[in-house]
Amino acid sequence: MNSKNYFFFLAAAAFSLQVTAQKHSSTPPEVSPMPMKPEMTEIWEPEVTVVTPAKTLGDAPSDAIILFDGSSLDQWVSQKDNTKPAPWKIVDNDHFEVVPGSGGISTKMKFGDCQLHIEFSAPDKVEGESQGRGNSGLFLQNRYELQILDSYNNRTYRNGQAGSIYKDHAPLVNAMRGPLEWNTYDVIYRAPRFKKDGRLDSKAEITVLHNGVLVQNHTVINGNTYYIGLHNYPSAHGDDVISLQDHGNKTQFRNIWLRKL
């Protein structure tokens, strides 16, 4: 056998072995995937819970916890002494107002993630300027302040006006209504998470609609809101009360409700 025929013989033998190996291989042949059907992506169980919405926009849906409906402050206590009732004043079975100097008030119940609706207005007698006009604050988990202020034609520092996460994030816009008009906050709040050893896992987040206008969009809260100093998360915590601040102004509130998330 000459060298040319010899190399041809080797190549043919190698090809024959390859074909034989493929025929006896344990690897199954490729199978085309089953065609998708509409019902393969339909989820039927468990059925979505039914919640009856309010007939009037802004009123509480059927699964809400009513924190104030005009009739009483039974869901609130004094922040100075939580064994005592809330010291603020109910007016006309419609709303309540801050009694300056009496201290803030807090809910009896504790909350974490929630949807919250609250309505507020400046005092009937509009006076003061900057931080001295209709000032209060909504504190989520008793730590993280959504500023309440009369910011209608009232200049102040941008991260301290109505709709701000106090001294943390300014609102996207100033959506304040005029004096003697009622304002609404609709809040979606996600509480911070902490690891088992107490270290911060994820910061709190908040979305706020002020009078139907988006002013905080999935905003990350950088920690406890302080008047002086940088915000931080000094310690781990769980659910806690919601508080309203006494800042020395007769700020008014009504129609407060909450849904746990």
LUMDREN-253174 format. One record per residue (C-alpha): residue in three letters; x, y, z. Coordinates in steps of 0.25 Angstrom, whole numbers, always signed. Layout:
LUMDREN-253174
   type       u       v       w
    ALA       X       Y       Z
...
END
This chain:
LUMDREN-253174
   type       u       v       w
    MET      +0      +0      +0
    ASN      +6     +13      -4
    SER      +6     +25      +5
    LYS      -6     +32      -2
    ASN     -15     +20      +0
    TYR     -10     +18     +14
    PHE     -15     +32     +18
    PHE     -28     +31     +11
    PHE     -30     +17     +19
    LEU     -27     +24     +32
    ALA     -37     +36     +29
    ALA     -48     +26     +25
    ALA     -46     +18     +37
    ALA     -47     +30     +46
    PHE     -60     +34     +40
    SER     -66     +21     +42
    LEU     -62     +20     +56
    GLN     -68     +34     +59
    VAL     -81     +30     +52
    THR     -82     +17     +60
    ALA     -79     +25     +73
    GLN     -90     +34     +70
    LYS    -100     +23     +68
    HIS     -97     +17     +81
    SER     -96     +30     +89
    SER    -104     +31    +102
    THR    -108     +45     +99
    PRO    -122     +46     +95
    PRO    -126     +53     +82
    GLU    -131     +67     +83
    VAL    -146     +69     +85
    SER    -153     +81     +81
    PRO    -160     +88     +93
    MET    -175     +86     +94
    PRO    -183     +98     +88
    MET    -188    +108     +98
    LYS    -203    +108    +101
    PRO    -210    +120    +107
    GLU    -214    +113    +120
    MET    -199    +109    +123
    THR    -197    +124    +128
    GLU    -211    +125    +135
    ILE    -210    +126    +150
    TRP    -224    +123    +156
    GLU    -221    +120    +171
    PRO    -221    +126    +181
    GLU    -232    +136    +177
    VAL    -229    +150    +178
    THR    -235    +156    +191
    VAL    -247    +165    +189
    VAL    -246    +179    +195
    THR    -258    +189    +193
    PRO    -253    +203    +189
    ALA    -260    +215    +195
    LYS    -271    +222    +188
    THR    -264    +235    +189
    LEU    -249    +237    +185
    GLY    -240    +238    +197
    ASP    -250    +231    +207
    ALA    -245    +218    +213
    PRO    -247    +205    +206
    SER    -253    +193    +213
    ASP    -240    +187    +218
    ALA    -235    +200    +224
    ILE    -232    +203    +238
    ILE    -239    +216    +242
    LEU    -230    +225    +250
    PHE    -239    +237    +250
    ASP    -253    +239    +244
    GLY    -257    +251    +251
    SER    -264    +245    +263
    SER    -252    +242    +273
    LEU    -237    +241    +276
    ASP    -238    +227    +282
    GLN    -228    +222    +273
    TRP    -218    +232    +278
    VAL    -210    +235    +291
    SER    -201    +246    +296
    GLN    -187    +245    +292
    LYS    -182    +251    +305
    ASP    -189    +240    +313
    ASN    -195    +228    +304
    THR    -204    +224    +316
    LYS    -212    +237    +314
    PRO    -222    +241    +303
    ALA    -218    +250    +292
    PRO    -219    +264    +296
    TRP    -223    +271    +283
    LYS    -236    +277    +280
    ILE    -247    +271    +272
    VAL    -255    +282    +264
    ASP    -269    +281    +259
    ASN    -269    +265    +258
    ASP    -261    +267    +246
    HIS    -246    +269    +249
    PHE    -236    +272    +260
    GLU    -226    +282    +262
    VAL    -212    +283    +269
    VAL    -213    +289    +283
    PRO    -199    +296    +283
    GLY    -191    +292    +295
    SER    -198    +279    +298
    GLY    -188    +271    +291
    GLY    -190    +261    +279
    ILE    -199    +249    +278
    SER    -197    +235    +274
    THR    -205    +223    +269
    LYS    -208    +212    +279
    MET    -205    +202    +268
    LYS    -191    +199    +262
    PHE    -189    +198    +247
    GLY    -178    +195    +237
    ASP    -181    +195    +222
    CYS    -194    +202    +219
    GLN    -203    +211    +210
    LEU    -207    +223    +218
    HIS    -217    +234    +215
    ILE    -217    +247    +223
    GLU    -223    +261    +220
    PHE    -218    +274    +226
    SER    -219    +289    +226
    ALA    -212    +301    +232
    PRO    -219    +308    +244
    ASP    -232    +316    +241
    LYS    -224    +328    +244
    VAL    -212    +328    +234
    GLU    -200    +335    +240
    GLY    -185    +333    +241
    GLU    -175    +330    +230
    SER    -165    +319    +226
    GLN    -165    +308    +236
    GLY    -175    +316    +245
    ARG    -187    +314    +237
    GLY    -196    +302    +238
    ASN    -184    +293    +243
    SER    -186    +279    +247
    GLY    -180    +265    +243
    LEU    -184    +251    +240
    PHE    -174    +242    +246
    LEU    -175    +227    +240
    GLN    -170    +217    +250
    ASN    -168    +229    +260
    ARG    -155    +232    +252
    TYR    -156    +236    +238
    GLU    -163    +250    +236
    LEU    -172    +254    +224
    GLN    -172    +269    +226
    ILE    -186    +276    +228
    LEU    -185    +291    +225
    ASP    -193    +302    +219
    SER    -184    +304    +206
    TYR    -194    +312    +198
    ASN    -186    +325    +195
    ASN    -177    +322    +207
    ARG    -162    +321    +204
    THR    -154    +312    +212
    TYR    -142    +302    +210
    ARG    -146    +292    +199
    ASN    -144    +280    +208
    GLY    -153    +285    +219
    GLN    -165    +289    +211
    ALA    -178    +282    +210
    GLY    -176    +268    +203
    SER    -161    +267    +207
    ILE    -155    +256    +215
    TYR    -150    +265    +225
    LYS    -136    +270    +222
    ASP    -134    +258    +214
    HIS    -141    +259    +200
    ALA    -149    +271    +195
    PRO    -162    +269    +188
    LEU    -162    +268    +172
    VAL    -172    +280    +172
    ASN    -179    +289    +181
    ALA    -194    +284    +180
    MET    -199    +292    +192
    ARG    -213    +297    +192
    GLY    -217    +311    +196
    PRO    -219    +316    +211
    LEU    -232    +310    +217
    GLU    -233    +299    +207
    TRP    -231    +284    +211
    ASN    -219    +276    +206
    THR    -217    +261    +204
    TYR    -205    +252    +205
    ASP    -206    +238    +200
    VAL    -194    +230    +204
    ILE    -188    +216    +200
    TYR    -178    +213    +210
    ARG    -168    +201    +211
    ALA    -161    +200    +225
    PRO    -146    +197    +226
    ARG    -141    +183    +227
    PHE    -130    +179    +237
    LYS    -121    +166    +237
    LYS    -122    +156    +249
    ASP    -110    +163    +255
    GLY    -116    +177    +255
    ARG    -109    +182    +243
    LEU    -117    +190    +232
    ASP    -121    +181    +221
    SER    -129    +191    +212
    LYS    -134    +205    +215
    ALA    -148    +210    +216
    GLU    -155    +215    +203
    ILE    -167    +224    +201
    THR    -176    +229    +190
    VAL    -185    +241    +193
    LEU    -196    +248    +185
    HIS    -199    +262    +190
    ASN    -213    +266    +185
    GLY    -212    +255    +175
    VAL    -198    +260    +170
    LEU    -186    +251    +171
    VAL    -176    +258    +180
    GLN    -167    +246    +185
    ASN    -165    +235    +175
    HIS    -160    +222    +181
    THR    -151    +231    +190
    VAL    -140    +224    +198
    ILE    -140    +230    +213
    ASN    -126    +231    +218
    GLY    -130    +229    +233
    ASN    -136    +236    +245
    THR    -140    +250    +242
    TYR    -132    +260    +250
    TYR    -133    +275    +252
    ILE    -118    +276    +253
    GLY    -108    +266    +247
    LEU    -108    +255    +237
    HIS    -119    +244    +236
    ASN    -115    +230    +239
    TYR    -121    +217    +244
    PRO    -115    +216    +259
    SER    -122    +203    +262
    ALA    -130    +192    +257
    HIS    -145    +192    +260
    GLY    -159    +186    +256
    ASP    -173    +192    +254
    ASP    -175    +205    +262
    VAL    -185    +216    +264
    ILE    -189    +227    +254
    SER    -187    +241    +261
    LEU    -192    +255    +258
    GLN    -184    +266    +262
    ASP    -187    +278    +271
    HIS    -179    +289    +265
    GLY    -186    +301    +272
    ASN    -196    +303    +260
    LYS    -211    +300    +261
    THR    -210    +290    +249
    GLN    -223    +283    +246
    PHE    -225    +268    +241
    ARG    -237    +259    +237
    ASN    -240    +246    +229
    ILE    -228    +238    +234
    TRP    -228    +223    +230
    LEU    -217    +212    +227
    ARG    -216    +199    +220
    LYS    -205    +189    +225
    LEU    -197    +184    +213
END
